[in-house]
């Protein structure tokens, strides 16, 4: 089920009304803080810690010039920088991050690499099965390109094929059956399983049926991002950490149309690539009417012993629930069981959640409710971070109205394949280089409108309060 359904449930209409009632639209658009949250401590999540020692990068402490400056050092920004280097080795490049490279959403996800175009269901409804197949085939090429990228560069990230199961409780089985038929119509290979045999394979009776998606692969997100960072640095591209971009000024200069200000230095760049995902609206309100940051979190157990795994008896450990506020269950390479779920929305597009004690406790209860075999096995890891969502369910990728500015962001919670491939495509677009899949970049103007504050908070917080 598309995660854009979350936004449909955010009471957007009610939020828009609230914004209009409380504040005039023009005032509401400029209501509240919009600056980067430079004091965010951003503690490392499990994937980042488990990846081993990371390369040390400096802070930007001088004024530099560049042909292209990339803001953000997750999978999108790093892969875009590497693509730019490969296409035009003579270009002067730099990458800036407000915190540690790779410490954002790229190292805080479930580790799934799926060949699924996120908005395929809405395309199926509006344009028919052939169009849905075409877009899913596009995502298949994106997944294949990422696999080639990993293998060609010898990045060790525990890459392995593993089915992802779209799981449903007893009451959701009719909806799951409809989903299976729609997946077949859209050209997605899938097998429906149900009954006792299915429950034995997943080790729990909480779910009654599931759709096996055989095209999925799993990997270690932290190791993947660290490996890409090492390759970027190996190509001589400077990467600056703890260097938040506070402001981007667009000028008429033919030499450097964009001036990026950080606390201790500036970058004068001909072109800027925003690879900032959920952090984008806090860059002066950029695209704040097109996306919304939603906080997701993961709780994980200690590693299960061989005896505990045998007693649990599961063959399939990677499950994705089909409801709107879905949970994802997975298994790390060292056999920790984790659950990923939604925390909610923080006012003014904040990307800092806070301690999250009660929220983590809720998620731990949900994990044990779903998997009774975890009784007596403690949860030892907890981490969270924001993802960006929009109404269309499609990534925002392409040129911005300001001269020399481009963006690739908003992956609606499924960003590893999308972030990689769209980052490479936009890098081609910036340089005027040909690529057969450039036609699949989605126009920013069609992304759909999301109301400003305070209506955004009113709608979102009410929805998550009652939905969670």
SVG drawing of the C-alpha trace seen along z (x, -y; Angstrom):
<svg xmlns="http://www.w3.org/2000/svg" viewBox="-12 -40 54 65">
<polyline fill="none" stroke="black" stroke-width="0.4" points="0.0,0.0 1.4,-3.4 2.7,-5.5 1.2,-8.6 -2.0,-7.3 -0.6,-8.7 -0.8,-12.2 -4.4,-11.6 -5.1,-10.8 -3.4,-13.8 -6.7,-15.7 -5.1,-18.0 -8.4,-19.5 -9.1,-20.3 -5.6,-21.6 -5.9,-23.9 -9.1,-25.3 -7.4,-25.7 -4.6,-27.6 -7.0,-29.9 -9.0,-30.5 -6.1,-31.1 -3.8,-33.0 -4.1,-34.5 -2.4,-32.3 0.4,-34.8 1.2,-35.1 0.9,-31.4 3.5,-30.6 6.0,-32.6 4.9,-31.5 7.4,-30.0 11.1,-29.0 12.6,-27.9 16.3,-27.7 18.4,-24.5 18.5,-22.8 22.2,-23.1 22.1,-22.0 20.5,-18.6 22.7,-16.1 21.6,-13.3 22.9,-10.3 24.2,-7.5 21.7,-4.7 22.5,-1.0 23.5,-0.8 25.9,-3.7 27.5,-2.2 27.7,1.3 29.4,0.2 32.7,-0.2 35.1,-3.2 34.0,-5.9 36.3,-8.2 37.1,-11.4 36.1,-14.5 36.9,-18.2 34.6,-21.1 34.4,-23.9 36.5,-26.7 37.3,-28.9 35.8,-30.3 35.9,-28.1 34.7,-28.1 33.1,-25.1 31.4,-24.3 28.9,-22.2 28.1,-22.2 26.1,-19.2 24.2,-19.8 23.7,-16.5 25.9,-13.4 23.4,-10.6 23.0,-8.1 21.5,-10.8 24.2,-13.4 27.2,-11.0 26.0,-9.2 25.3,-12.4 28.8,-13.7 30.3,-10.5 28.3,-10.6 29.3,-14.3 32.9,-13.3 32.6,-10.4 30.8,-12.5 33.0,-15.6 36.3,-14.8 37.5,-18.4 34.7,-19.9 35.4,-21.4 33.0,-19.7 32.3,-19.7 29.8,-18.1 28.5,-19.7 26.6,-18.1 25.2,-19.6 26.3,-16.6 28.3,-13.4 28.2,-12.1 25.6,-9.4 24.0,-10.0 20.6,-11.0 17.8,-8.8 20.3,-6.8 21.6,-5.0 18.3,-4.9 16.1,-2.7 15.1,1.0 17.7,2.0 15.3,3.0 16.1,2.6 12.8,3.0 12.0,2.8 8.7,1.0 7.7,-2.5 6.1,-4.0 3.1,-5.6 2.3,-2.6 -1.2,-2.1 -2.3,-5.7 -0.8,-5.3 -2.8,-2.0 -6.0,-3.8 -5.5,-6.9 -3.6,-5.6 -4.1,-1.8 -2.0,1.3 0.4,0.6 1.5,-2.7 1.9,-1.1 4.0,1.6 6.2,-0.9 6.9,-2.8 7.6,0.4 10.0,1.4 11.7,-2.0 12.2,-1.1 13.5,2.3 16.2,0.6 16.9,-1.6 17.4,1.4 19.6,3.2 21.7,0.1 22.3,-0.1 23.2,3.6 25.7,3.1 27.0,0.0 27.6,2.0 29.2,4.9 31.4,2.9 32.8,0.9 33.2,3.9 31.2,2.4 30.7,4.9 27.2,4.3 25.8,7.7 23.8,7.7 21.6,10.7 18.2,11.7 15.5,12.0 11.7,11.9 9.7,9.0 6.3,10.1 3.3,7.8 1.6,9.0 -2.1,8.8 -4.1,9.7 -7.2,11.8 -9.5,8.8 -7.2,7.4 -7.1,10.6 -9.8,9.3 -7.7,6.1 -4.6,8.2 -6.2,10.4 -7.2,7.3 -3.7,5.9 -2.3,9.2 -4.5,8.9 -3.5,5.3 0.2,6.2 -0.2,8.8 -2.0,6.2 0.9,3.8 3.5,6.4 4.9,7.2 5.8,10.8 4.0,11.8 2.7,15.0 -0.1,15.0 0.3,17.2 -2.1,17.8 -3.1,20.3 -1.1,22.3 1.8,23.0 2.3,19.3 2.2,18.6 4.8,21.2 7.1,19.6 6.9,16.2 6.9,17.7 3.7,15.9 -0.1,16.1 -0.5,12.3 -0.7,12.2 -3.1,14.5 -1.7,14.0 1.0,12.3 2.2,11.6 5.7,12.7 7.6,10.1 10.6,12.0 12.4,9.1 13.5,7.6 17.1,7.6 18.5,6.7 21.7,4.9 23.4,3.1 22.6,-0.6 25.5,-1.9 28.0,0.2 26.6,-0.8 26.8,-4.5 30.2,-4.3 31.4,-2.4 30.1,-5.1 31.6,-7.8 35.0,-6.1 34.7,-6.0 33.7,-9.7 36.7,-10.7 38.9,-8.4 37.9,-10.3 39.2,-13.5 35.9,-15.1 36.1,-17.1 33.3,-16.3 32.7,-18.6 30.9,-17.5 29.4,-19.6 29.1,-22.4 25.4,-23.3 24.3,-25.4 22.5,-28.3 21.5,-30.2 21.7,-29.8 21.7,-33.2 21.0,-33.2 22.9,-35.9 23.2,-37.2 26.9,-36.3 27.9,-34.3 30.9,-32.9 29.0,-31.7 25.2,-32.1 24.9,-30.6 26.5,-31.6 26.2,-29.1 26.8,-30.3 28.0,-28.0 29.0,-29.0 32.7,-29.2 33.0,-29.5 31.2,-30.1 31.0,-28.3 30.5,-30.2 29.1,-27.7 27.8,-27.8 25.3,-25.0 23.8,-23.6 22.4,-20.1 20.0,-19.9 20.1,-16.3 18.5,-17.2 15.3,-15.1 13.3,-15.7 15.6,-18.5 14.7,-20.6 11.9,-22.7 14.1,-24.0 16.4,-25.6 14.5,-28.8 11.2,-27.1 12.3,-25.4 9.5,-23.3 7.7,-23.5 4.3,-23.5 5.3,-20.3 6.6,-18.0 6.3,-17.2 8.9,-15.5 7.5,-12.5 9.5,-10.9 10.0,-7.1 11.8,-5.0 13.2,-1.5 13.6,0.7 15.8,3.7 16.6,6.6 19.9,8.0 21.2,10.7 19.2,13.9 21.2,17.0 21.1,20.0 18.9,21.8 16.5,18.9 16.2,18.7 15.5,22.4 12.8,22.1 11.2,19.1 11.1,21.2 10.7,18.5 11.9,18.8 10.7,15.3 11.7,12.5 11.1,9.4 7.5,8.2 5.7,5.0 2.2,4.4 -0.4,3.2 -2.3,0.6 -1.7,-3.1 0.2,-3.5 2.2,-0.3 5.1,1.3 8.0,3.1 9.7,6.0 13.2,7.2 16.3,9.1 19.8,7.5 22.8,9.5 23.8,10.3 20.3,11.6 18.6,8.8 14.9,8.5 13.7,5.0 10.4,3.1 10.2,-0.1 7.2,-2.4 6.0,-6.0 6.4,-8.5 4.6,-11.4 5.1,-15.0 6.9,-17.8 5.7,-21.4 7.4,-23.7 8.9,-20.8 11.3,-20.0 13.6,-17.1 14.5,-16.7 12.1,-14.4 13.7,-14.4 14.1,-11.5 11.1,-9.6 10.8,-7.4 7.1,-6.7 7.1,-6.3 9.9,-3.7 8.0,-1.9 4.9,-1.8 7.0,-0.3 8.5,2.3 5.0,3.4 4.0,3.6 7.0,5.7 6.3,8.2 2.6,8.3 3.5,9.3 6.2,11.7 5.6,13.6 8.7,15.6 10.7,12.5 9.4,12.9 12.4,12.5 14.7,11.1 15.5,7.5 15.4,4.5 18.9,2.9 18.8,0.5 16.5,-2.5 16.9,-5.1 14.8,-7.5 14.9,-10.0 12.7,-11.9 11.6,-10.9 9.9,-13.2 6.5,-12.5 4.3,-14.3 0.8,-14.0 1.9,-12.5 4.0,-9.7 6.7,-10.5 10.3,-11.8 10.8,-15.5 13.7,-15.6 14.8,-18.1 15.5,-21.8 14.3,-24.4 13.1,-27.9 16.3,-29.6 19.2,-29.7 21.6,-26.8 19.7,-25.0 18.5,-21.4 16.9,-19.0 16.4,-15.4 14.4,-14.6 11.1,-13.3 11.2,-9.5 8.1,-8.8 9.9,-6.3 11.4,-4.0 14.5,-6.0 17.5,-3.7 16.8,-2.7 15.0,-6.0 17.6,-8.2 20.5,-6.5 18.9,-6.5 17.2,-9.9 20.5,-11.4 22.3,-10.0 19.6,-11.1 19.6,-14.7 23.4,-14.8 23.0,-14.0 20.4,-16.7 22.6,-19.3 25.4,-18.6 23.1,-18.3 24.2,-14.6 21.9,-12.1 20.2,-9.3 17.3,-7.2 15.4,-7.5 15.6,-11.3 12.0,-11.4 10.9,-9.8 11.9,-12.8 8.6,-14.0 7.8,-17.7 7.9,-19.5 4.8,-21.5 2.7,-18.3 3.7,-17.2 0.6,-18.5 0.0,-21.1 0.4,-20.7 -1.0,-23.5 1.4,-25.6 1.6,-26.0 -0.4,-26.0 -2.9,-24.0 -0.2,-21.4 0.4,-20.7 -3.3,-20.6 -4.1,-18.1 -1.0,-15.9 -0.9,-15.7 -4.6,-14.9 -4.2,-12.1 -1.2,-10.5 -2.8,-10.9 -5.8,-8.9 -4.1,-6.6 -1.3,-5.5"/>
</svg>
